[in-house]
Amino acid sequence: MISRRTLLAAAGAAAAAGLARPHLARAAAPFQQPPLPYGEDALAPTISARTVGLHYGKHHKAYFDKLNTLVTGKPYADMELEEVIRRAKADKAAPVFNNAGQAWNHNFYWQQFKEGPAAPPAAFVEAATRDFGGIDPLKAKIVETADGVFGTGWAWLVADNGKLEVLGLQDAGNPIAEGKTPLLGIDVWEHAYYLDWENRRTAHVKALLDERVNWGFVGERLAG
């Protein structure tokens, strides 16, 4: 696997040859927050532009900022983000794991709403029917699981050896660290919904599943 240091070195060489890739050449930290894949108002009214601005621009950004501070001068700085999550868990490096996990979780979170809502592909419907009795029972299980996460955390739909499962994970909990493939992630930290929904977490989760999730994206994750 090519490390970020190697990529940065290559970018420097390319600059000298007049072939610079500016986003690599200017990289000031090993991990960069991806751009939001749509405008801040794209998820309204389910998620308001104000919530997206704070969630993406403050909370999500803060995880990247803290992670970059924590990994400076350490082997983690040369790893891909998913590898950092796995390694930090094995190392019991909780601060690195928490910030790497939350950075990745939010990258995934924003992507799953892009171009949504969209209907699930047939293969995903078949899997949901096999493992949960259909799409609606699957949604009900995600809502139930999200409601059961005490305090902060995530409700995840994952694939494990081809089977669909729903997990409730605390804080920065991440399916990658559990050896499972994430298909859908619902953030139930209060910053994800409180401005718009106040204490109605369950209603917020239902609305996301019905109005904002791109189920085509979820199905592609399963197929991939």
Secondary structure, 3 states (H helix, E strand, C coil): CCCHHHHHHHHHHHHHCCCCCHHHHCCCCCCCCCCCCCCCCCCCCCCCHHHHHHHHHHHHHHHHHHHHHHHCCCHHHHCCHHHHHHHHHHHCCHHHHHHHHHHHHHHHHHHCCCCCCECCCHHHHHHHHHHHCCHHHHHHHHHHHHHHCCCCEEEEEEEECCEEEEEEEECCCCHHHHCCEEEEEEECCHHHCHHHHCCCHHHHHHHHHHHCCEHHHHHHHHHC
